């Protein structure tokens, strides 16, 4: 595995956990806030870009799309593994009350009147199924890889710099 990607993945994952823990200690519900959760994406994006840029520097200022994609995607994989592991441990062992808080937040969101009454009832019934067991955690991680791959592809496209002299040599 790429050393830069691993390093920046660890930084992004730990940074994400620190933001979530800070929000948790301010107010448990704040940790579940979409604004807080989405704000952690800055760690991912910066880490992914930095890993690809460092790889480009190591390669004489050039990097292919494929190499940049790999470097960025590994950051996502490492950081998100840390994030999902944290959530699993947090919701199941450190503070199991968080699952009920999550359900309450979802129910409050449904009460905003955005959805039809029928859809609200169906979605409210599904909140009882919210859980953070190992299978839910693994499937969440696996599903996140799709978004991470797309984000890595965008970053790779921006960071790549082909060495045209090498490419044109036969």
C-alpha positions, 0 to 999 in steps of 0.5 A, spaced: 500 500 500 502 507 498 505 510 504 502 517 503 495 514 502 496 510 508 499 516 512 493 521 509 488 516 510 490 515 518 490 523 518 483 524 515 480 518 519 483 520 526 481 528 524 474 525 523 473 522 529 476 528 533 470 532 530 465 527 532 467 526 539 468 534 540 461 535 537 459 529 542 462 532 548 458 538 546 451 535 545 450 528 543 445 530 538 450 535 535 454 529 533 449 526 529 448 533 525 448 533 518 452 539 518 457 536 523 458 529 519 458 532 512 464 537 515 468 532 516 469 531 508 474 536 508 479 531 512 477 526 506 478 531 500 484 534 503 487 528 505 486 525 498 488 530 494 495 531 498 496 523 497 496 524 490 500 530 490 505 527 494 505 521 489 506 526 483 512 529 487 515 522 488 514 521 481 518 527 478 512 532 478 508 527 473 502 522 475 497 518 471 490 518 472 490 511 474 496 512 480 492 518 482 486 515 483 489 509 487 492 514 491 486 518 493 482 512 493 486 508 498 485 515 503 478 514 502 478 506 504 483 507 510 479 514 513 472 511 512 474 504 515 476 508 521 470 512 521 465 506 521 469 502 526 469 508 531 461 509 529 460 501 531 464 501 537 461 508 539 454 506 538 455 499 541 459 499 546 461 506 549 454 509 548 449 505 546 444 510 548 446 513 541 442 509 537 435 511 541 438 518 540 439 517 532 432 514 532 429 520 535 433 525 531 430 521 525 423 522 527 424 529 529 426 530 522 420 526 519 415 531 523 417 537 519 412 536 514 417 535 508 414 528 506 407 526 505 403 523 511 403 516 508 411 516 507 412 519 514 408 513 517 412 508 513 419 511 514 417 512 522 416 505 522 423 503 519 426 507 525 425 501 529 430 497 525 436 502 525 441 499 528 449 499 528 451 491 528 457 489 524 453 487 518 450 494 518 457 497 519 460 493 513 454 494 508 455 502 510 462 501 509 462 498 502 456 502 500 461 508 501 466 506 497 462 508 491 462 515 493 469 515 495 471 512 488 467 517 484 470 523 489 477 519 488 476 520 480 474 527 480 481 528 485 485 524 480 483 528 474 485 534 477 491 532 480 494 528 474 499 530 470 502 526 464 509 525 462 508 526 455 515 525 453 515 518 456 508 517 453 511 518 446 517 514 447 517 507 444 
